[in-house]
Amino acid sequence: MDKVYASATEALEGLVADGQTIGVGGFGLCGIPEALIAALRDSGVKDLTCVSNNAGVDGFGLGLLLETRQIKKMISSYVGENKEFERQYLSGELELEFTPQGTLAERLRAGGAGIPAFFTATGVGTIVAEGKEVREFDGKQYIMEKAITPDVSIIKAHIADRSGNLIFRKTARNFNPNVAQAGKVTVVEVEKIVEIGELDPDQVHLPGIYVQRIVLNENPEKRIEQRTTR
């Protein structure tokens, strides 16, 4: 099956709608689906709940959707690089479900594996535990965390074949596989597309069964988050 679409806009057409939960791959500015985020902004959908390790930066990544007020809630673990996020949150315009990074990864992994919830010691005795079930195992307390299954997941990979088998490049293989597996529908942008059969099966990081649509973005911006020079 050929899953390739001509543009990011076409790849999202008929999938995204107001009020959805959107899973977004990436870690900081590494491995984020730049073209798909821009297409999501241009689609005009609003009242979104975005699940992402981070909230991008001002004017880039999910920062684009924050500027246009398309996000009503973030489920994230690190949000410290975005001034607009800070302003909206402190003014009460934006909801935040703050989730420890490992817990967020496991919530997405559980969603992809069909596990509805799990128990973790992370967050016990903190605000992270507020409103959640607490249970004791072997004399130690754990809180219950629910799995996340986004309505649509948008991710970034390095190479795809036309059936959606993916190879990620180095650190970009971060939250992207978990976000892809958790999504009810997953759209991936890649830098290179090859024909079916060209990828060595032993080199595939994520099988195509988790991917429904593919779009080519040959020249992503690939920003550096904190450039340091001597």
N, C-alpha and C positions, 0 to 999 in steps of 0.2 A: 504494500500500500504506500503510495506517495503522499506524504503529509506536508509537503512544502507549499507555503503560500508566498505570493508575490511581494507582500509588504507587511510590516508590523500592524498597520491599520486593518488590512484584510484578515490577518491572523486572529485578531480580537473580535472581528465582526460577528455578531450573533451570540457571543459568549458573555460579554460583560454587561452589567445592568446596575442601576442604583441599589444601594443597600447591601451589596455582596461583600463577602469576605475574600480578600485577595492575598494569596501567598506570594512573597517576593524573595527571590534568591539573592545571595550576596553577603559579604562580610565587610563592613565599612564601605569603601568604594570598589572593592575587589570582587569581580564576578557578578556585578549587578546587570540586569537586563535593561540597558539604557534605552534602546529603541522601543521596546515594549512599554516601558514606563512613559515615554513621550507619547506613544500612541494611546495609552490609557488616559493620559491628560487630555489629548485632543478629542477623545470620544465624548467627553463631557459628563461621564457618569459621576455620581456624587454619593455622599453618605456611606463611603466605603470604610470597612474595617480592614486595615492592612497588617498582615503578619510578616514581620521582617526582623532580622537581628538588629538592624539599625534603621534610622530614619533619614539617611542620606545627609547631604549638606545643603546650605542655602543655594538654590538655583540649580541643583543637580541631584539625580537619583530621585528618591521619594520627596525630596525638597520641592520638586516641581509640582507635585500633587498637593503639598501643604500650602504652597503659594496660591493655588487656585481654590483652596478650601474644599477639595474633593474628598478629603479624609476626615471622618468624624471620630475614628478610634484607631489607636496603634497598639498592637501587641508586640512588644519589643524588649530587648535586653540592654541595648546601648543607644542612648539618644543625645549624647553630649556634644555633638558637632554641629547642631542645627539651631541657630538663633530663632528662626521662625517657629520651629517646634516649641522651643522654650516659651516664646511669647504666647502662643496659642494655648499651651497647657496651663501656664500660670494665670491666664485670663479666663480660664474655664471654657474655652472654645473647643478644646480637643480632649477626648478621653484617652487615658493611658492604662493599659494592663501591663504593668512592669513584671517581667518574667526573667529569672536568672538564665544565663545563656545556655547552660547544660540542660536545664529544664525545658527551655524552648525547643532545643534540638530534639529532645526525647518526646515532647508533645507532638511534634511533626512526624517523627519516626513512628510513634504509636499510631498516629492517624493513618499513615501509609500501610501499617501492618494490620489494621483492623482491631487494634486494642483500644477500648473506649477510655481507659484511665489507668493510672499507675500511682504507686506511692513512692515518695522521695523524702529524704531528710533535709534537703536543701530548702531553706526558708522557714523552718520550724522556729517559732518564737519571734518572728518578725512580721512586718506588715504584709509580706508575701503570703502568709498563712491565713490572713483574715478572711472569714467566710468559707473556709475550706474544711473538709472533713479531716480530722486528725485521728490516727490510729496507732496503737502501740504494737511493735513486733520485737520480741526478744528483749524487752525492757527499754526499747528506744522508740521515740516518737517520730512519726512520718506524716506528711500531708498528702492528700490525694490531689493529683493534677489530671485534668481532662485532656484527651487527645484533641488535636486541631486538624480539621479537614476543610481547607479552603474551597470555596465554590470554583475559583479559578486560580491556578498557580502560574506565575511567569518567572522564567529562570534563564540563566545564561550558561552556555557550554562552548567549548572550543570547536569541536567537529561533530557533525551528525551525518548519518546516512539517511536516505530518503524515507526509511521506515521509523526513524526516531531513535536509533541506538546512538548513545552519546559518549564522547570523551571530553573530560574537563581538563583544563590546563593548570597544573600546579595549585596555587592557593585558591584559585577560583572554584576548586572542588571543596567548597565549604558547606554552606547551608543548601546549596542548590539541589543535590540529590534528595535530601529529606523533603524539601519544599515540593519537588516534582512528584515524589511518591505520595505525599499527603493530599495533593490537589484532586478534586473530582474531575477536573479537566486541566491539562498542563500544556502551556505554550512555551517553546524554547527559541531563543535567538542564538545563532551560532556564527562563527567567523568563516567556517568552511563547510560545504556540503559535498558528500561523495556518494557514489552509487551504492546500492545494496550489494553486499558481498565484498566491498573493498576494505572494510574494517576487520582487523584480526579480532575474533570473538574474545580472546583472552585479554585484549586491551580495552574492551568496552566497560565503562564505569557504571552506566545505567542503561538497562534494556529498553527498547522502544515501546514496550507495552505501557510504560508510564507516560508516554508523550503522545499527544493528539495532533499538535500543529507545530510547524517549524518555520522560522523566517531567517533569512540570511542578513547579517550585518557585518560586512567585510572589514569595515574600518571604524570600530568603536573608539570612543575617546580615551578610555582607560586612564582616568585621572589618578594621580598620586595624592593620597589623603594628607600626608604631612611631609612635605619635601624638606629635607635637611641638607645643607651644604656647609662646607668648611669655610 
